[in-house]
């Protein structure tokens, strides 16, 4: 079986959850003897749009072909003739039996139709709400309003244009702009509804995502299945946590608004006693300086310290991250699907504090393998963090359970995950 994985970014250029998962999946499929290639994107402003670059992902003694289309200047597009043309070439040269779409943001919805016309079998793994929500998170921008980033209860064309695309309105022809973006969203969603029947199987890594996509999109019940992520457990062995004087809270992820890092910083500033907050992730010029400024503005006492740590390779997550934290905190202000870091922390028997919302609460049970706080409420978060500071034995007790959906607390191995995924491919 020849398998083509399609993802909107590939490590290390792009290093968020869906990208990391895809790379782990690719490596393990190749180790099992399958022929795998990757179609993804780069953003090089110094070469022509849609130029196709061929590279390889080298690991062990294997070489995975990477077909990378240059998408440096397209923004908010859902259809791209240039991306489609390059994908068609890749289909012809690689000749896949199965195309597994991981994400199409920054690429093109036309890829699904092309794969169908090529008569490849199509699997679509859902990592967020992008098919049902043009921005992917059901999180409204509310440009120019005081109350930004409110949760959205469902996709509607006019609502999308009003609350998420008003940032493109000129102010000179508001009615015309509103009509344009309403039609833009409508056209996007109509195309998505047309390609839903072309997909053989959708995969949702959380039950809440499965249910919401089933409610939002015209897919029949047996077209979408639940399958949690799998992990290379060898990467998550050998944690050696040296005790520190302070309880250390850790954040792992991108420095973007949707991740709620500002809530974490505000909650941390409320703590009594000694504590340390370590924040890992790639610096972003548009957000990281303002998060650091927030820390300065809060004038934290010396007993509370914040440390900024660089981006890490996922293969080194234990020595570079988990050996240096006691608790992992996840503060996303949208209803996250199934954060990889929750699973990784649980495999290393580290308790997680996260919001009582979405897939986050699906994998963390309050006072069993972690603590839950009221979604988007930093004072509620501070209360749960304070419990860890006051009672460090709680950290050890909550860390023992691990993953909720196995008897031994271990997360699904990549081997087990791939076995289930291959059954989907073969069907």
N, C-alpha and C positions, 0 to 999 in steps of 0.2 A: 504494500500500500504506500502510495506517495501522498504526502500531506503538506499542504501549504498553509502556514499560519499568517494571518493578516492582522497587524497591530499598528496603531497610530504612532508608536514610538518604540524604540528598542534600546536596551541598556548598552553602553553607559550614557549615550546621549540623552536618553529619557529614562528616568529611573524611579517611577512611581509604581503603585501596586500591580496594575494590570500588565505593565511592561515587565516587571520582575517575574511575575507568574508565568508569562508567556515564554520568557527565556528559560526558566527552570523546566517548563513543559517540553520545550524544544530539545534541550540537552538530554532529558531522560528518554524521550521518544527515539532519539538517535542512538542512545546507548542500547536500546532494545532492538536495534537493527532496522528501524524504519527510515526511509528517505524523506527528509524534511527540508523545506526552504521557508524563508520568511520574506514577506512583502511589507515594507514599512516606509517611513518618510525621514528625510533630513530637512533642515532649514538653512541652506547656504545661500546668502544673498549675493554671492559673487559669481554664481553660475546661472544659466538660464532656468526659468521655471520648468518643472516637469522633466528635467534631465534625469535619466536613470543611472544610478551608480551601483556597481556590483562590488560587494565586499564579502568577507567571510567572517563568521563568528568562530574563533578557534578555541577549543577547550579539549582537555585530555589529548587524544590523538585525532580528534574529529574536526571536520570543517563544514560548517553549515552555510550554504549560500544565502546571502542577504541581498535582496533587490530593494534599493532605496530610491524612492522618487523624491525629487526636490520640490518641496512645498514651502517656499520662503515667504511668499507674499499673499497667498490666498487667506481670507479671513471669513469665518462664519459660513463658508460655502458647504452645501450638502451634496452638490453634484459638480464634477470636474471632468471635462472631456480630456484634459491633459493627463490626469491621473488614470482615467479609464483606458486611454490608449496604451500607457505603459503596462498596466495590469494585464491587458489583453496579450501583450508580447510575452509576459511572464507565464501566463497560462499556456501559451503555445509552446514555449521552450521547456517548461518544467513538467507540464502534463499531469497535474495532480488528480488523484482519485477523490480526495476530500479537501475541501477548503474550509478551514476553521477561522471564521471572523471573530477576532477578539475585541476590536474597536474600530470604528470608521471615522471618528472625529478627525478633521484635517485631511481626510482622504476623499472618498466619494461613495455615495449610495449606489452609484452605477456598477460598482464592483460585484454586488450580489447578482444583478441581472446577467453580467458577463459570465460569472461562474456557473450560473444556471444554464445559459446558452451553451457553455462548454461541456455541459452534462456532468460536471463534478457534483458530488454530494456535498451539501452545505450544512455546517454546524455553526451556530452563532452563540458565543458565550457572552452573557450580559454582565458587565462589571459595574454599571450604573444605569440611570434612567434615560440615556441619550436618545434612544429610539422614540420614547414617548415625550421627552422634554428636549427642546433644541439646545438647552444649556447643560443638560445631563443630570442635574441635581435637584430639580424642583425647588430651586432657591431663587427667588426673585431679586433682581438688582435694584429696582425702584430708584432709578437714576434721578438725582436732584431732590429726592425726598429725605426727610429726616430719619424715617424708619426704613433703613436699607436691609437687604438680605432676609426678607421674610419667607417662610416656607410657603410653598404653593400646593393647593389641594387638588390640582388637576390641570391638564393641558387644555387651553382654549385659545384659538388663534388671536382674537382681539386682546385677550389678557396678556398673552406673550408679547404682542407688539407694544402694549401700554406699559407693562412693568419690566420688561427685559430688553427691549430694543429701542426704547425712547432715547437712549444715549446716542443713537444715530439720527435723531430728529434735528433738523437744522434750526428750528425756531422761526424760520421765515415762511414755511408752508407746513404747519403742523398737521393739518388734516390730510394733506397729500402724503406726508411721510407715514402717518399712522395707517393709512390705507395701503401704502406700499408694503410695510412690514407685516401687516395682517395677511396680505396676499402671499408674502414670502413664506411665512410660517405655514399657511394653509397648503401651499404647494409642496413644501417639505414633507408635511405629514401625509399628504395624499400619496406621494411617492413611496413613503415607508409602508403605508397600508397596502400598496400594490406589490411590494416585494416580500411581505410577510409570508404569503403562501409558497414562495420559492425556497424558503428555508426548511430543511428537513427536520431539524431539531434545534430548539433554543435551550440553553443551559443557564440556570440561575443559581448562584452560589449561596443564596439565602432564601428562606421561605417568604420573607416580607417582600423581597424584590420579585420573586415569582408571582405572588398574588397581585402586586400592583401592576406589573406588566400585563398580566392576564386581564386585569380590569381595564387598562388603558388602551390596549391594542387588540385588533381582531384576530387573535390566534386561538385555535381550538385547544382544549384541555390537554390532549396527549401530544401536542406539538412542543410543549415546554416541560422540562424536567428539572428537578433539584439535584445538584451535585456540588458539594462543598469543595473548596480548594484542597490540593494535595501539597505536601512539603517534602523537601529533601531532608530527612531527619538527621542525616550525618552532619549537616551544617549546624544543627541545633543541639549538638552534644557537647559535654565537657564544660558547662558553665562553672566558673570559679569566682564566686563573688566574695571579695575581701571586705570585711565589715568596716564601715566608716562611722565617724561620730554622728553624722547627720543622716536622717532618712533622705534618700535620693529618689526624686521623681524624674521620670524620663519621658520626653516627647520625641517621636520619630515621624518624620514626614516632611512634606513640602510646606514652605512658608507662605501659604495662601489664606485668604479670608475664610474660605469654606471650612478650613480645618480648625477654626476657633482658637488659635494660639493666643490671641489677645484675652480670651476668657480664662485660659489657663494661667496667664501671667497675673491677671487681676485676682484670681482665686488664690494663687500662691502668695500674693502680697497680704492676704488676710490671715495667714497662718500665725499661730503663736508657737513659740519654741524654735529650735534649730531645724533647718531643712535646706536642701539643695535641689534646684531644678536644672536639669541638663537637657538642652534642646539640640537634636541632631537634624541635619538637612542642608541642602544646597542653598547658599545665600541667593536671595532674589532682590535685585536693586530697588524694585518697586514696593516691597513690603518689609524686608528684614530691618532696614534702618529705622522704620517707624515702630516696629516692635521693640527695638532696643531703646528708642526714645521713650516709649511707654514705661519701660522699666525705670529709666531715669526720672520720669515725671512722678512715679509712685514713691520714689525715695525709700527704697527698701532698707530696713535696718541691717546691720552687719551679720546678724544671725541667719538671715535669708540670702542665699547666694544663687545667682543665675549664671550658668556656664553655656556658652555656645560651642557646639561641636560640629565638625565638618561632615559632609556627606560620606557615607560608608558604602562598601561593596556588600551586597547581601550575603555573600559567602563568608563574610567576616563579622556577621551581626553579633555572634556570641562574644568574642573577645573585644570588639570595638564598641559594643553597646550594652549587651545584657550582663556582662561582667561588671558593669559600672552603674547599675541602677537597682533599686529595690522594688519600685512600682512603675508600671507603664500607664500613662494617662492619655486617653483619646477624647478629644473635645469637639469633634466636628459639629458644625451648626446645621448640616443637612443630614438627612436620614441615610447614613452610609450603608452600603450593601453588606460586605463581609470583610472588614479590614484584615489584611494579611498579618499585621503586627499583633492583633489580638491572638491569633492562632500561634504565632511564633513565640510570643511571651508565655502563653499557656504551656507550650511544649517544654519551655525552660522553667516551668513552675514559678512564674512571676505573676503576681496578681495584677489585674487590670481595673482601673477606674474609668468608667465611660458613661455616656448618656443613656438614659432609659428611653431609647428611640431606635427605630430601624433595625438593621442587622447587627448593630452594636449590642443592643440588649438581647438579641437572639443568642449570642454566644457568651454573654456574661450574666450569671445569675447572682443577684444581690446577696452578699454575705455567704456565698458558696465558693465561687472562684474569683471574686472581685467585688467591687462596690459600684452602685449606680447612682447617678445624680439627675436632677431635673434638667431636661434638655435645654441648653442655651442659658442656664442660670449659674453664673459664676459663684454666687454665694452658696448655692446648694453643692457645687463642686468643692468649694472650700471646706464645707462641713465634712465631706467624705475624706478629703485629704487630711484634715485635722485628726480624724480618727486614726489614721496611720501614724501620724506624728506622736500622738498621745500613747499609742499602744503598738509598738513595733512587732510584738508577737502576733498581732493580727495579720501582718504581712506574711509571715511564715505559714500561718494557718490557712489563709485564703489561697496561697500559692500552691498548696499541696494537691488540690483537686485537678487542676489542669483543664483539659478540654471536656466539655459537658457530655458530649455524645459518644463517648467510648468508656468502657468499664475501667480501663487503666489510666485514663486521663491523657493519653497520647492523641495528637491530631492525626488526621488521615495522611498516610505516607504518600509520596509521589508515586510509588509503585502501585499502591492500591487505587489511587486516583486515576492513573493511566489505564489500569485494567478496566475500570468502569467506563472511562472515556473511549477506549478502544472498542468496547461493546457498542457504544453509540455509533462510532465510525463504521463498524462492520454492519450494523443494522441499516 
